[in-house]
Amino acid sequence: MGTEVATGRKLVFLVTSANLFFLVLGKGTVYTSSSEVQVPENKQVTLSCTYSGFTSPRVEWKFVHGDTTRLVCYNNKITASYADRVTFSPSGITFSTVTREDTGTYTCMVSEDNGNNYGEVQVQLTVLVPPSKPTVNIPSSATIGTRTVLTCSEQDGSPPSEYSWFKDGVLMPDDPKNNRAFSNSSYTLDHKTGELIFSPLTTADTGEYTCQAQNGFGNPMRSDSVHMDAVEPNVGGIVAAVLVTLILLALLIIGIWYAYSRGYFERAKTK
């Protein structure tokens, strides 16, 4: 599918498909054989960029990931920060080895020195890294009727991991009401963030909890199991706190009354 836009005496073609994305300004053509590339960490990979219709092509490669932008290749030459593991050819750039920090969008930009002929194509590189053992934050006890949050995360997986939760060794369904074993619970699961939120916590939520991280590469990884008790509110403690507060308030009132009856306030006004 193509979109043609006239800008003065030049034509811009923006062409996208399931496999390609390229931008053309002028008569040149730039394209890639694969716009999405996945490769395991520490392996070799080539990012394809071929072109035609250029008399004296000047090729640049730009890397973008989040707030990070770097030049990989400038004027047909690999930049110093990549020179030890990247090589340039008219058909693309080749990494002798990749790390997880190489994940991002690479743009191949081809132009003529006069600036009247330009094209670019993007390649998305994902360096595959299996998840590490996830870390969980699970309270040993929580009060029934409260909102209780359990968290799970791991930092190594690429692409980012998704998370599942197990209670007493049984996979927790997304909707507890659709599973008899969890029908007395009320919770929500966020597979992207790893949060398990009970709202409210019930007696049925006491048990051993384990989190699993998986990203489709390597083996899924599970956290250590942690036991959480759902406990009744401490009614005695609440009553005791209320009584202490009332006693302190009563003492304050008595103190004020005593000072007033002795005339301390009147003496303070006459000074």
BAVO-723650 format. One line per field, with one value per residue: residue number from 1; z, y, x of N, C-alpha, C in turn; residue in three letters. Coordinates in steps of 0.001 Angstrom, whole numbers, plus 500000, padded with zeros to 6 digits. Atoms other than C-alpha are relative to their C-alpha. Layout:
REM residues N
nunu: NUM ...;
n_w: Z ...;
n_v: Y ...;
n_u: X ...;
ca_w: Z ...;
ca_v: Y ...;
ca_u: X ...;
c_w: Z ...;
c_v: Y ...;
c_u: X ...;
sese: ALA ...;
//
This chain:
REM residues 271
nunu: 1 2 3 4 5 6 7 8 9 10 11 12 13 14 15 16 17 18 19 20 21 22 23 24 25 26 27 28 29 30 31 32 33 34 35 36 37 38 39 40 41 42 43 44 45 46 47 48 49 50 51 52 53 54 55 56 57 58 59 60 61 62 63 64 65 66 67 68 69 70 71 72 73 74 75 76 77 78 79 80 81 82 83 84 85 86 87 88 89 90 91 92 93 94 95 96 97 98 99 100 101 102 103 104 105 106 107 108 109 110 111 112 113 114 115 116 117 118 119 120 121 122 123 124 125 126 127 128 129 130 131 132 133 134 135 136 137 138 139 140 141 142 143 144 145 146 147 148 149 150 151 152 153 154 155 156 157 158 159 160 161 162 163 164 165 166 167 168 169 170 171 172 173 174 175 176 177 178 179 180 181 182 183 184 185 186 187 188 189 190 191 192 193 194 195 196 197 198 199 200 201 202 203 204 205 206 207 208 209 210 211 212 213 214 215 216 217 218 219 220 221 222 223 224 225 226 227 228 229 230 231 232 233 234 235 236 237 238 239 240 241 242 243 244 245 246 247 248 249 250 251 252 253 254 255 256 257 258 259 260 261 262 263 264 265 266 267 268 269 270 271;
n_w: 500000 500090 499901 500768 499598 500794 499250 500968 501176 499550 499582 498825 499944 498724 500340 498868 500156 498821 499886 500422 499790 500550 500405 501179 500460 501249 500874 499386 499257 498878 499409 499186 500163 498755 499162 498602 499846 498648 499933 498614 499545 500283 501330 501125 500733 501049 500268 501442 500590 501391 500650 501420 500478 499444 500740 499022 498752 498668 499123 498554 499161 498705 499001 499046 499011 498927 500084 500524 501450 500345 501374 500149 501227 500529 501287 500419 499087 498649 499014 499103 498901 500509 500948 499592 500171 501096 501306 500976 501400 500739 499772 498612 498966 499327 498640 499720 498791 499508 498595 499784 500190 501434 500363 500335 501399 500820 501236 501069 500761 501195 500662 500889 499444 500333 499157 500760 500062 498623 499616 498719 499627 498585 499596 498556 499501 498642 499534 499139 498736 499157 498714 498804 498903 499561 498598 499583 498754 499484 498530 499285 499551 500402 499307 500791 500302 500520 501338 499803 501287 500135 501204 500562 501090 500331 500782 501082 501164 501210 499642 498592 499549 499466 498698 499537 498564 499540 498578 499589 501171 501040 500774 499694 501234 500084 499325 498969 499941 500981 499530 498686 498968 499649 500071 498789 500008 500828 500335 501395 500409 501094 500519 500460 498862 498985 498766 499600 499052 499339 499581 498761 499608 499292 499294 500994 500669 499300 500762 500527 501286 500851 501247 501122 501076 501275 501135 501243 500339 498834 499102 498988 498710 498868 498754 498794 499456 498749 499376 499518 499171 499945 498568 499585 499427 498572 499353 498658 500124 500377 498804 499054 500503 499788 498575 499650 500544 499177 498699 500190 500225 498714 499173 500519 499603 498550 499775 500374 499001 498750 500162 500061 498678 499143 500435 500722 501244 499657 499646 501222 500720 499302 500091;
n_v: 498817 498827 498678 499083 498625 499068 498887 499222 500754 501316 500929 500817 501235 500721 501329 500920 501307 500836 500258 498892 498590 499165 498645 499630 498624 499979 501179 501165 500965 500621 501004 501032 501325 500351 498808 500432 501017 500497 500804 500212 499195 500481 500595 499086 499652 498980 499178 499790 498711 499921 498782 499829 498661 499023 499960 500010 500094 499774 500835 499822 500833 499378 500874 499303 500813 499085 498693 500167 499926 500077 500310 501231 499842 498639 499843 501323 500498 500303 499055 500567 500775 501302 500507 501274 501142 499782 499745 499391 500411 499369 500706 499897 500021 501300 500064 501278 500472 499004 500031 499541 498548 499717 500014 498679 499727 499560 499350 499883 498780 499916 498707 499475 498800 498794 499946 500131 501411 500493 501075 500628 501180 500323 501405 500177 501118 500468 500978 500917 500368 500678 499335 500464 500358 498784 499579 499717 499281 500602 499871 501261 499961 498804 499948 500289 498819 498912 500145 500565 500059 500849 499579 500946 499370 500434 498910 500454 500520 499189 498887 499997 501167 499939 500670 500787 500289 501302 500110 501403 500789 499974 498759 499140 499528 498553 499694 501034 500464 501061 501194 500328 499946 498605 499248 499188 498925 498831 499441 499705 500344 499224 500838 499148 499426 501016 499721 500778 499109 500486 498864 500064 501279 500860 501134 501009 499609 500557 501067 499850 499291 500065 499249 500535 499055 500633 499065 500747 500399 500669 500637 499150 499991 499795 499431 500809 499955 499248 500231 498808 500243 498990 499988 499146 498714 500017 499221 499615 498884 498800 499551 499456 498704 499047 499714 499142 498665 499397 499665 498801 498867 499687 499345 498643 499202 499775 499019 498662 499588 499694 498716 498930 499836 499363 498624 499807 499282 498588 499382 499800 498837 498742 499719;
n_u: 500850 499150 500598 499169 500208 499202 499421 499242 499608 499557 501034 499697 500760 499951 500492 499977 500636 499724 498565 499155 500340 498943 500342 499216 500085 499249 500078 499376 500813 499313 500874 499366 500592 500695 500143 500002 498962 499789 498784 499552 498868 498638 499931 499785 501215 499874 501169 499964 500382 499534 500485 499740 500344 499078 498735 498921 500770 499425 500818 499884 500871 500300 500619 500876 500712 500401 499359 498646 499804 498573 499630 499233 499222 500063 499316 499526 498974 500482 499484 498990 500580 500455 499008 499400 500901 500937 499393 500910 499965 501110 501264 500432 498968 499935 499464 499342 500674 500949 500388 501382 500052 500135 501418 500522 500338 498881 500442 498995 500287 499151 500199 498966 499371 500753 501192 501240 500358 499907 500894 499677 500758 499809 499913 500150 499191 500265 499015 500740 499358 500992 500218 499299 500908 500685 500034 501370 500259 501227 500038 500209 501397 500744 501290 501199 500804 499173 499415 498662 499296 498818 499290 499032 499261 498648 499430 499134 500690 500199 500888 500400 500756 501352 499989 501138 499941 500466 500354 499926 499605 501029 500002 501133 500638 500205 501263 500186 501388 500183 499304 500552 498968 499706 501260 500191 499002 500274 498692 499692 498642 499421 498915 498900 499270 499761 500744 501176 500658 501205 500822 499216 499423 500948 499390 499627 498755 498839 499369 498645 500047 498808 500140 499224 499696 499695 500033 499984 498636 499438 500954 500649 499313 500902 499468 500198 501361 500142 501303 500701 501174 501053 500339 501114 499582 499689 501061 499548 499064 500752 500743 499031 499555 501099 500079 498864 500295 501040 499412 499168 500897 500620 498984 499815 501172 499901 498934 500501 500996 499305 499303 501000 500602 499001 499804 498738 500250 500258 498718 499218 500563 499679 498555;
ca_w: 500000 499100 499845 497412 498536 496255 497816 495269 492479 494572 495348 498699 498829 502184 501700 504412 504487 506900 506181 504947 505889 503733 502827 499458 498382 494698 492339 494710 496391 499813 501304 503683 503427 507057 509082 512318 513405 516499 517565 520786 522845 521968 518430 515034 513053 509857 509402 505738 503796 500000 497600 493950 491924 493722 491759 494751 497827 501313 503914 507587 510288 513378 516544 518745 521946 524388 525086 523585 520047 518517 515098 514156 510678 509224 505595 504850 507855 511207 514117 516755 519468 517203 515201 517261 516502 513515 509838 506943 503471 500681 501732 505435 508713 510538 514304 515177 518545 520096 523672 525184 524989 521181 521199 519446 516100 513438 510567 507357 505600 502049 500281 497518 498309 496564 498880 496075 496432 499793 501182 504510 505963 509555 511100 514575 516346 519408 521202 522891 526551 528748 531990 535274 538559 539501 542765 544692 547410 549408 552961 555472 556750 555675 557179 555827 554115 553022 549574 549410 546605 545690 543190 540929 538589 536817 534932 532364 529971 526398 525158 528551 530546 531286 534697 536079 539679 541428 544741 546473 543169 541113 538295 539230 536491 535241 536534 539885 539499 536571 538650 541619 543462 543461 543451 547012 546110 544630 542776 539549 537679 535540 533375 532148 535510 537612 540160 541940 543773 546262 546785 549341 550915 552170 554400 551250 550197 552799 551039 549323 546455 543592 540560 537123 534448 530774 527508 524914 524905 527167 530103 532312 535701 539044 542245 545699 547330 550125 552577 553227 556033 555739 559344 561116 562067 565551 567213 570683 569550 567952 571115 573272 571025 571235 575045 575357 573132 575240 578486 577146 575963 579373 581157 578867 579623 583389 583212 581415 583885 586863 585488 584805 588273 589925 587967 586017 582824 584527 585982 582522 581104 583820 583194;
ca_v: 500000 503430 507083 509726 513335 516166 518714 521297 519566 516457 513394 511610 507975 506385 502665 500186 496512 493599 493330 496736 500393 502881 506561 507891 511459 511657 508779 506487 503386 502011 498806 495950 492216 492076 494962 492917 490904 488725 487150 485550 487551 487146 485936 487489 489336 491371 494240 494512 497795 497831 500699 501678 504886 506580 507709 508374 507056 508284 505783 506428 504158 505579 503681 504776 503188 505278 508454 507033 507988 507006 506987 503518 504420 507842 508494 504763 504257 502618 505048 504537 503233 500335 499754 496746 494629 496091 496029 497962 496770 498138 495572 496411 496283 493147 492787 490126 489844 491581 492433 493268 496973 496675 496181 499102 500715 501101 503530 503176 506568 506862 510201 511962 514787 517289 516415 515904 512137 510534 507333 505557 502268 501084 497762 496744 494591 492554 490793 487724 487193 484616 485839 485623 484393 486910 488813 489018 491267 489299 490194 487356 488477 490943 492040 490637 493306 495447 496049 493919 494129 491416 492358 490356 491516 490518 492766 490572 489266 490623 491064 492052 489197 488576 487240 484557 483730 480384 479745 476470 475270 476004 478587 481519 482335 485880 485805 484008 483712 481311 478788 476970 476839 480657 481644 483014 485363 488842 489897 491321 490179 492381 490121 493074 494621 491445 492912 490705 492877 491535 493934 493026 490266 487290 484290 482146 483999 482408 480238 479783 482219 481849 484076 482902 485058 484091 485925 483148 482672 480228 478531 480209 481161 480913 482851 481363 480493 482791 482014 484766 484633 486500 487563 489058 492744 493340 494451 494427 496712 499119 499226 499795 502657 504296 503970 505516 508402 508987 508912 511460 513683 513435 514358 517367 518567 518101 520031 522938 522966 522908 525789 527809 527142 528331 531526 530929 532231 535450 536124 535684 538329 540929 540663;
ca_u: 500000 501438 500686 501946 502391 503529 505888 506970 508889 509608 507548 507460 506384 505542 505168 504217 503338 503574 507312 508458 508485 510348 510301 511418 512132 513099 513900 515805 514412 515411 514062 514816 514267 513063 511676 511467 514492 514838 518128 519413 521874 525584 524766 525549 522885 522605 520153 519275 519176 519391 518810 518703 518455 521341 524425 526665 524834 525645 524450 523782 522335 520629 519683 516750 515490 513458 515406 518612 519680 523043 524664 525864 527080 527921 528792 529245 531547 530818 531179 533864 531499 530414 533600 534732 531636 529752 530701 529151 528257 526014 523394 523262 525163 526309 526774 529349 527606 524607 523650 520276 521189 521080 517304 515640 514756 517426 516847 518869 519046 520377 520928 522840 525235 522959 520053 517532 517445 516678 515206 515005 513829 513358 514328 513155 515747 514791 517629 516152 517036 515268 513718 515588 514120 511426 511390 508119 506752 504167 503098 503274 499870 497197 493902 490645 488553 491505 493002 496161 498743 501272 503997 506304 509080 512281 514703 516475 513822 513758 511131 509684 508213 504569 503578 501270 500418 499960 498194 499015 500529 497388 497420 495185 492630 492083 488504 488178 484400 484867 486809 485276 488614 488821 485135 485347 488198 488029 491174 492590 495708 497933 500093 502189 503120 502980 500559 498013 495469 492932 490031 488933 491015 488978 489626 489861 493019 495290 497872 501253 501839 504314 504894 506063 507758 507833 508572 508448 512222 513995 512290 509669 511102 509310 509849 510163 506846 505686 502874 500325 497773 494471 493785 490787 490957 492441 489212 490786 493564 491096 488971 492047 493197 489756 489722 493189 492102 488975 490974 493479 490636 488945 492201 492606 489058 489568 492837 491168 488264 490643 492695 489567 488072 491302 491209 494398 492817 491612 495065 496598 494210 495114 498866;
c_w: 500000 500121 499321 500365 499169 500867 499050 498771 500360 500396 501201 499981 501376 499773 501222 499604 501248 500230 499757 500467 499389 499502 498867 499641 498742 499270 500638 500730 501073 500631 500796 499770 501232 500911 501489 500133 501474 499999 501469 500339 499722 498650 498946 499305 498970 499836 498546 499618 498596 499320 498524 499607 500579 499226 500936 501398 501246 500997 501463 500689 501356 500892 500969 500914 501180 499782 499395 498478 499724 498515 499982 498802 499486 498728 499599 500904 501389 500986 501027 501073 499560 499172 500366 499759 498893 498722 499039 498637 499286 500212 501446 500969 500733 501373 500176 501253 500502 501495 500127 499814 498532 499530 499725 498513 499280 498694 499043 499113 498857 499280 499011 500623 499696 500760 499270 499914 501391 500203 501340 500238 501450 500224 501524 500435 501443 500342 501064 501216 500861 501327 501101 501066 500526 501511 500359 501303 500492 501509 500642 500561 499550 500590 499042 499810 499430 498552 500173 498642 500115 498694 499600 498843 499774 498939 498732 498705 498863 498912 501456 500351 500300 501207 500261 501479 500280 501494 500352 498790 498848 499301 500288 498697 500022 500739 501030 500034 499013 500401 501429 501111 500466 500076 501218 500107 499103 499711 498521 499750 498870 499496 499543 501163 501071 501300 500155 501127 500524 500488 500102 500215 500789 500693 499017 499366 500755 499161 499587 498602 499292 498716 498923 498924 498733 498887 498657 499551 501242 500860 500903 501336 501111 501199 501114 500437 501338 500538 500496 500779 499890 501415 500277 500526 501503 500741 501379 499957 499650 501201 501008 499567 500214 501472 500445 499525 500862 501368 499898 499794 501306 500916 499542 500439 501500 500303 499682 501034 501314 499907 499989 501382 500979 499574 499234 498720 500266 500340 498738 499230 500631 499903 498779;
c_v: 501232 501282 500982 501429 500893 501137 500795 499153 498574 499153 499209 498783 499376 498654 499102 498707 499203 499852 501222 501338 500813 501317 500404 501447 500093 498684 498739 499113 499346 498986 498989 498679 499566 501212 499671 498817 499621 499082 499806 500856 499270 499292 501085 500281 501071 500718 500452 501414 500056 501174 500001 501412 501099 499934 499883 499955 500273 499303 500314 499050 500677 498997 500833 498967 500897 501380 499939 500042 500005 499761 498741 500119 501422 500077 498709 499413 499777 500964 499282 499102 498616 499288 498624 498798 500164 500280 500503 499370 500682 499329 500037 500082 498664 500161 498638 499363 501109 499798 500531 501500 500388 499953 501418 500111 500567 500574 500127 501173 500121 501304 500265 501267 501256 500117 499825 498558 499392 498854 499424 498806 499667 498493 499946 498758 499693 498922 499142 499593 499298 500731 499421 499647 501255 500225 500381 500788 499545 500137 498636 499915 501315 499902 499751 501287 501159 499711 499581 499778 499111 500392 498953 500681 499288 500957 499556 499648 501008 499068 499900 498825 500347 499065 499258 499700 498615 500082 498526 499091 500001 501358 500797 500534 501524 500429 498912 499425 498860 498696 499720 500135 501424 500860 500869 501136 501143 500683 500357 499690 500927 499236 500828 500502 498982 500237 499055 500786 499350 501202 499561 498600 499204 498866 498940 500288 499590 498876 500316 500621 499947 500764 499356 501070 499217 501052 499294 499573 499401 499413 501024 499857 500304 500577 498969 500122 500741 499781 501321 499563 501162 499975 500960 501343 499885 500901 500472 501184 501292 500559 500639 501387 501059 500387 500934 501423 500715 500418 501267 501231 500423 500721 501439 500903 500316 501048 501408 500505 500409 501363 501160 500268 500682 501424 500255 500797 501480 500723 500299 501216 501311 500355 500835;
c_u: 500885 499205 500926 499646 500895 500490 500891 500255 500422 498802 500486 499100 500197 499346 500122 499320 500319 501496 500867 499457 501127 499444 500924 499734 500860 499863 500574 499009 500862 499051 500824 499302 499223 499962 499948 500959 500117 501215 500377 501213 501313 500129 500249 498676 500313 498675 500089 499566 500598 499319 500359 499597 500860 501322 501189 499380 500841 499085 500292 499020 499847 499282 499183 499355 499666 500602 501399 500006 501496 500158 500862 500943 499811 500843 500720 501090 499391 500649 500875 499391 499511 501066 500548 499092 498963 500772 498932 500188 498847 498649 499541 501163 499914 500643 500663 499430 499093 499767 498581 499860 499855 498550 499515 499694 501214 499450 501178 499599 501004 499696 501120 500557 499207 498687 498695 499503 500211 499016 500419 499104 500332 500012 499910 500764 499616 501030 499326 500822 498951 499821 500881 498968 499322 500072 498569 499979 498630 499990 499765 498587 499378 498600 498842 499199 500789 500410 501460 500659 501231 500692 501039 500707 501335 500525 500728 499284 499868 499481 499543 499092 498547 499949 498692 500201 499414 499696 499924 500274 499024 500024 498735 499393 499832 498740 499723 498588 499737 500677 499551 501028 500282 498738 499753 501013 499534 501334 500073 501471 500434 501221 501201 500846 500330 499263 498804 499335 498725 499198 498535 500594 498966 500756 500493 501358 501256 500610 501426 499918 501352 499709 500880 500163 500324 499914 500089 501383 500638 498889 499321 500720 499001 500741 499935 498544 500008 498591 499425 498765 499035 499429 498847 500534 500210 499015 500438 500940 499296 499259 500953 500469 498937 499904 501122 499738 498960 500541 500844 499141 499337 500985 500230 498856 500057 501069 499555 499001 500676 500696 499016 499406 500955 500306 501279 499795 499764 501292 500826 499487 500416 501458 500292;
sese: MET GLY THR GLU VAL ALA THR GLY ARG LYS LEU VAL PHE LEU VAL THR SER ALA ASN LEU PHE PHE LEU VAL LEU GLY LYS GLY THR VAL TYR THR SER SER SER GLU VAL GLN VAL PRO GLU ASN LYS GLN VAL THR LEU SER CYS THR TYR SER GLY PHE THR SER PRO ARG VAL GLU TRP LYS PHE VAL HIS GLY ASP THR THR ARG LEU VAL CYS TYR ASN ASN LYS ILE THR ALA SER TYR ALA ASP ARG VAL THR PHE SER PRO SER GLY ILE THR PHE SER THR VAL THR ARG GLU ASP THR GLY THR TYR THR CYS MET VAL SER GLU ASP ASN GLY ASN ASN TYR GLY GLU VAL GLN VAL GLN LEU THR VAL LEU VAL PRO PRO SER LYS PRO THR VAL ASN ILE PRO SER SER ALA THR ILE GLY THR ARG THR VAL LEU THR CYS SER GLU GLN ASP GLY SER PRO PRO SER GLU TYR SER TRP PHE LYS ASP GLY VAL LEU MET PRO ASP ASP PRO LYS ASN ASN ARG ALA PHE SER ASN SER SER TYR THR LEU ASP HIS LYS THR GLY GLU LEU ILE PHE SER PRO LEU THR THR ALA ASP THR GLY GLU TYR THR CYS GLN ALA GLN ASN GLY PHE GLY ASN PRO MET ARG SER ASP SER VAL HIS MET ASP ALA VAL GLU PRO ASN VAL GLY GLY ILE VAL ALA ALA VAL LEU VAL THR LEU ILE LEU LEU ALA LEU LEU ILE ILE GLY ILE TRP TYR ALA TYR SER ARG GLY TYR PHE GLU ARG ALA LYS THR LYS;
//
